[in-house]
Amino acid sequence: MPRMLNQNNDPLARAVHALLLAQKQTLALAESCTGGLITHRLTNLPGSSAYLIAAVIAYAYEAKVAALGVSWDTLHEYGAVSPQVAREMARGARERFSSSLGVAVTGIAGPGGSTPEKPVGLTYIALASPGDVIIERYVWQGDREQNKTQSADAVLQLLQRYLTKSNS
């Protein structure tokens, strides 16, 4: 049985939760390969409704376009797992839901879906703020569940770093 994270054993989600509350920031999430895991971890914490405006699981191209405003041209030119699509997903989430921050994750959780250029575990995360978009690239080496967990951790770590910097 998979281990379930709750508020008592998820210090990373608790840290992000506290920073978002303290800074009165709002958040919109756009998840693909994590399938709602980030949203799940944050909403396990009481009070998350003060900052979590929306969360979209945009798995298919059509969902990325309809829910987040990702360009068909970008998807066809670069593919769903690309820094360009991660950027458009994060910006789209932030703009469509009028939140302070928009965060996106897109990747290949595995075991299938890879190409020589895009291996299993390849993941892009993006954080859109009022003035910038930060994009990070990872290649995880685990199985599907491990890749999803590592991707969710990376998103929360990026949020923690960003919020800690903006608070100093």
C-alpha positions as CSV (number, residue, x, y, z in Angstrom):
1,M,0.0,0.0,0.0
2,P,1.5,3.5,-0.9
3,R,2.3,5.7,2.0
4,M,0.0,8.6,2.3
5,L,1.4,12.0,3.3
6,N,-0.5,13.9,5.9
7,Q,0.1,17.2,7.6
8,N,2.2,15.6,10.3
9,N,4.7,13.9,8.0
10,D,5.0,16.4,5.1
11,P,7.3,19.1,6.4
12,L,7.9,20.5,2.9
13,A,4.2,21.1,2.3
14,R,3.8,22.6,5.8
15,A,6.7,25.0,5.1
16,V,5.2,26.2,1.8
17,H,1.8,26.4,3.4
18,A,3.2,28.6,6.2
19,L,5.0,30.9,3.8
20,L,2.0,31.4,1.5
21,L,-0.2,32.2,4.5
22,A,2.4,34.6,6.1
23,Q,2.9,36.4,2.8
24,K,-0.7,36.5,1.8
25,Q,0.2,35.0,-1.6
26,T,-2.3,33.1,-3.7
27,L,-1.5,30.0,-5.8
28,A,-2.9,28.3,-8.9
29,L,-1.5,24.9,-9.8
30,A,-1.3,23.3,-13.2
31,E,-0.4,19.6,-12.8
32,S,0.1,17.1,-15.5
33,C,2.5,14.2,-14.7
34,T,1.8,14.5,-10.9
35,G,-1.9,14.0,-11.4
36,G,-3.0,16.2,-8.5
37,L,-0.4,15.1,-6.0
38,I,0.8,18.6,-5.2
39,T,-2.8,19.8,-4.7
40,H,-3.4,16.8,-2.5
41,R,-0.4,17.5,-0.3
42,L,-1.3,21.2,0.2
43,T,-5.0,20.6,0.8
44,N,-4.2,18.1,3.5
45,L,-3.3,21.2,5.6
46,P,-6.1,23.1,7.3
47,G,-6.3,26.7,6.0
48,S,-5.1,26.0,2.5
49,S,-8.2,27.6,1.1
50,A,-6.7,30.9,2.1
51,Y,-4.2,30.7,-0.7
52,L,-5.1,27.9,-3.1
53,I,-7.3,29.5,-5.7
54,A,-7.4,26.6,-8.2
55,A,-5.7,23.4,-9.3
56,V,-6.0,22.0,-12.8
57,I,-4.9,18.5,-13.8
58,A,-4.3,19.1,-17.5
59,Y,-3.1,15.7,-18.8
60,A,-4.1,15.9,-22.5
61,Y,-3.1,18.5,-25.0
62,E,-6.8,19.6,-25.3
63,A,-6.9,20.2,-21.5
64,K,-3.7,22.2,-21.6
65,V,-5.2,24.4,-24.3
66,A,-8.7,24.7,-23.0
67,A,-8.0,25.1,-19.2
68,L,-4.6,26.9,-19.3
69,G,-4.4,28.7,-22.7
70,V,-1.4,26.7,-23.9
71,S,-0.9,27.3,-27.6
72,W,-1.5,24.4,-30.0
73,D,1.6,25.7,-31.9
74,T,3.8,25.4,-28.8
75,L,2.5,21.9,-28.1
76,H,3.1,20.7,-31.7
77,E,6.5,22.3,-32.0
78,Y,8.0,21.3,-28.6
79,G,5.7,18.6,-27.2
80,A,3.9,18.6,-23.8
81,V,7.1,17.9,-21.9
82,S,9.1,21.0,-22.7
83,P,10.2,24.2,-20.9
84,Q,8.0,26.1,-23.4
85,V,4.8,24.3,-22.4
86,A,5.7,24.4,-18.7
87,R,6.0,28.2,-19.0
88,E,2.7,28.6,-20.8
89,M,1.0,26.3,-18.2
90,A,2.3,28.3,-15.3
91,R,1.4,31.7,-16.9
92,G,-2.0,30.4,-17.9
93,A,-2.8,29.2,-14.4
94,R,-1.7,32.4,-12.8
95,E,-3.6,34.6,-15.3
96,R,-6.8,32.6,-15.6
97,F,-7.2,32.3,-11.9
98,S,-5.9,35.8,-11.0
99,S,-3.4,34.4,-8.4
100,S,-0.1,35.8,-7.2
101,L,1.7,32.7,-8.4
102,G,1.1,30.1,-11.0
103,V,3.0,26.8,-10.8
104,A,3.1,24.0,-13.4
105,V,4.6,20.6,-13.8
106,T,4.8,18.5,-16.9
107,G,6.9,15.3,-17.4
108,I,7.1,11.7,-18.3
109,A,6.4,9.6,-15.2
110,G,6.9,6.3,-17.1
111,P,7.3,3.5,-17.6
112,G,6.3,4.3,-21.2
113,G,6.0,7.5,-23.2
114,S,9.7,8.2,-23.6
115,T,11.8,8.9,-26.7
116,P,15.6,9.1,-27.0
117,E,15.4,12.9,-26.6
118,K,12.9,12.7,-23.8
119,P,13.6,9.9,-21.4
120,V,11.3,8.6,-18.7
121,G,11.7,10.9,-15.7
122,L,12.2,14.0,-17.7
123,T,10.2,16.8,-15.9
124,Y,9.9,20.5,-16.3
125,I,8.5,22.7,-13.5
126,A,7.7,26.4,-13.8
127,L,6.8,29.1,-11.4
128,A,5.1,32.3,-12.8
129,S,5.2,35.4,-10.6
130,P,4.2,39.0,-11.5
131,G,7.6,39.7,-13.0
132,D,9.2,36.5,-14.1
133,V,8.9,32.8,-14.9
134,I,11.4,30.4,-13.3
135,I,11.8,27.0,-15.1
136,E,13.7,24.0,-13.8
137,R,14.5,20.7,-15.6
138,Y,14.9,17.3,-13.9
139,V,15.5,13.8,-15.0
140,W,14.3,11.4,-12.3
141,Q,15.5,7.8,-12.2
142,G,12.7,6.1,-10.3
143,D,9.6,4.2,-11.1
144,R,6.3,6.0,-11.9
145,E,5.3,6.6,-8.3
146,Q,8.8,7.8,-7.3
147,N,9.0,10.1,-10.3
148,K,5.6,11.7,-9.4
149,T,6.7,12.1,-5.8
150,Q,10.1,13.6,-6.8
151,S,8.3,16.0,-9.2
152,A,5.9,17.1,-6.5
153,D,8.8,17.6,-4.0
154,A,10.7,19.7,-6.6
155,V,7.6,21.9,-7.1
156,L,7.3,22.5,-3.4
157,Q,11.0,23.1,-3.0
158,L,10.9,25.7,-5.8
159,L,8.0,27.4,-4.1
160,Q,9.8,27.3,-0.8
161,R,12.9,28.9,-2.3
162,Y,11.0,31.5,-4.1
163,L,8.9,32.5,-1.1
164,T,11.9,32.5,1.2
165,K,13.7,34.9,-1.2
166,S,10.8,37.2,-1.6
167,N,10.4,37.4,2.1
168,S,14.0,38.5,2.7
